[in-house]
Amino acid sequence: MTGSFEGGILVVEDNAENREWLCEILGSAFPHAVLHQAATLAQAYELSRDHIYHLMLIDIHLPDGSGIELVRQIQSKPGKTWCVMATAYDDDDN
């Protein structure tokens, strides 16, 4: 099923294979969306300064910090960004 979503999407995932896979799925589901990707928090912060995203898929554990900090920063900005945390951890702490 494809959606009519036409906003920006940012995938923040340090594992290149997983990042490409997620981008492939999102590109298929939302063919008109502008899709960006970042492997680190620093890259994600830089991209989020220059672009507006309506959806962000964010890994919790990144090489340079926690994706949770990125969510807090994004949610403090005006506007609405849907943040989805992606992780392989199955415990409540993560």
C-alpha positions as CSV (number, residue, x, y, z in Angstrom):
1,M,0.0,0.0,0.0
2,T,1.4,3.4,-0.9
3,G,0.5,6.6,0.9
4,S,0.0,10.2,-0.1
5,F,2.6,11.5,2.3
6,E,4.6,14.3,0.6
7,G,6.7,15.6,3.5
8,G,10.3,15.1,4.4
9,I,11.5,11.9,6.0
10,L,14.7,11.4,7.9
11,V,16.1,7.9,8.8
12,V,18.7,8.0,11.5
13,E,20.5,4.6,11.7
14,D,24.2,3.8,12.1
15,N,23.9,0.4,10.5
16,A,24.2,1.1,6.7
17,E,22.4,-2.1,5.7
18,N,19.4,-1.4,8.0
19,R,19.4,2.3,7.0
20,E,19.2,1.4,3.3
21,W,16.5,-1.2,4.0
22,L,14.4,1.3,5.9
23,C,14.8,3.9,3.2
24,E,13.8,1.4,0.5
25,I,10.6,0.6,2.4
26,L,9.8,4.2,3.0
27,G,10.5,5.2,-0.6
28,S,8.1,2.5,-1.8
29,A,5.4,3.5,0.7
30,F,5.8,7.2,0.2
31,P,7.1,7.8,-3.4
32,H,6.7,11.6,-3.3
33,A,8.5,12.1,0.0
34,V,11.9,13.7,0.2
35,L,14.0,11.1,2.0
36,H,17.2,11.8,3.8
37,Q,19.4,9.6,5.9
38,A,22.0,10.0,8.7
39,A,24.4,7.6,10.4
40,T,25.1,9.7,13.4
41,L,23.4,12.2,15.7
42,A,25.7,15.0,14.4
43,Q,24.5,14.3,10.8
44,A,20.9,14.2,12.0
45,Y,21.2,17.5,13.9
46,E,22.8,19.1,10.8
47,L,20.1,17.9,8.5
48,S,17.3,18.9,10.9
49,R,18.7,22.5,11.0
50,D,18.4,22.7,7.2
51,H,15.2,20.7,6.5
52,I,11.7,20.2,7.9
53,Y,10.8,16.6,8.5
54,H,7.3,15.3,9.0
55,L,8.5,11.8,9.9
56,M,11.8,10.6,11.5
57,L,12.8,7.0,12.1
58,I,15.5,7.1,14.8
59,D,17.8,4.4,16.2
60,I,18.2,4.7,20.0
61,H,21.9,3.8,20.2
62,L,24.1,5.7,17.8
63,P,27.9,6.0,17.7
64,D,27.8,9.5,19.1
65,G,24.9,9.4,21.5
66,S,21.3,8.6,22.1
67,G,18.5,9.0,19.5
68,I,16.3,10.0,22.4
69,E,18.1,13.3,22.7
70,L,17.4,14.0,19.0
71,V,13.7,13.3,19.7
72,R,13.7,15.8,22.6
73,Q,15.4,18.4,20.4
74,I,13.0,17.9,17.5
75,Q,9.9,17.9,19.8
76,S,11.0,21.2,21.3
77,K,10.7,22.9,17.9
78,P,7.5,24.4,16.5
79,G,5.6,22.2,14.1
80,K,4.7,18.6,14.1
81,T,7.3,15.8,13.5
82,W,6.3,12.2,14.0
83,C,9.3,10.4,15.6
84,V,9.4,6.6,15.5
85,M,12.2,4.9,17.6
86,A,13.7,1.9,16.0
87,T,15.8,-0.4,18.0
88,A,16.7,-4.1,18.4
89,Y,16.5,-3.9,22.2
90,D,13.5,-5.6,23.9
91,D,13.7,-4.2,27.4
92,D,11.7,-1.3,28.9
93,D,14.8,0.8,29.7
94,N,15.5,1.2,26.0
